[in-house]
Amino acid sequence: MFGAVIVMVLVGTLIGWLLRKVSALSVFTSRLAGLAVLVVAAPAFYSFNSGSPFAEAFVTYGLGALIAAGVFYFLKSRQQRA
């Protein structure tokens, strides 16, 4: 579970950074969009490579995405909250 959270935070940030380069999204919104992409892609990659059931991987990475969204929320700057 800890690995899923770390992967979601790091890769979600990377995908969010790429989305900000091609669109006019805010930092927080682009990171959440990156998480939305990962919630679908990460369990598919994991279940294909490890042979575990997709539903199990989806629950694990889904919970990881929820925790990562909380991390992103608390990392927002105070200027964006106002």
N, C-alpha and C positions, 0 to 999 in steps of 0.2 A: 504494500500500500504506500509506503514511504517513497519507493521508487516511482510509482505512478504519479504522485504529487510533484516530485522533482522534475520528471519528464514533462508533465503538463505545464509547470511554471516556465521552465526554460524554453521548450519548443513553442509553447503558446506565445511567449514574448517574442521569439524569433518570427513566427508567422504574423503576429500583430505588427511588428516593425516593417515587415514586407508589405502588409496591407496599407500601412500609413504612407508608404512610398508611392503607391499607385492610386490612393483614394484620399478623400478629405475627412477621414474618421478621426475622432479624438484618440488619445493614447489608451484610455480605459476601454473604449468601445472596440478598438482594433484588437486588443488583447483578448477580450471576450469572444470576438469573432474567431480568433486563432484557436481558442479553446473549443468552440463549436466545431471547427474542422477536425480537431484532434479527437473529440468524443466519438466521432464516426471512424476515423482512420486508424487510431492507435489500437483499439481492440481487434480490428481486422488483421493488422500486421502481427500482433502478439499471438492471436489464436492460430493464424496460419503457420507461424514459425515454431510455436511450442506444442501445438496439437491439443491445447486445452479448449474447452467449449467457448464459443463466442459469447454466450450470455454471461458466463463467469467473468470473462475479460471485460465485457461491457460494464458490468456492475463495478468492478475494481477501478477502471479508468473513469467511469462516471463519477464515483465518489472522489477520485483524485481531482477531477475537473471542478467539482464543487468546492473543495478545499483550496484549489488554485485560484478560483474566482474570489474567495475570501481573502487570500493573500494579495491579489491584485487590488481589491477594494481598499484594504488597509495601507497599501503602498501609494494610493493616489495622493497627489499633492493637495495641500490645503486650498490652493487657488482653484482647483477644479471642483472642489466640494461646494464652494460658495456660489 
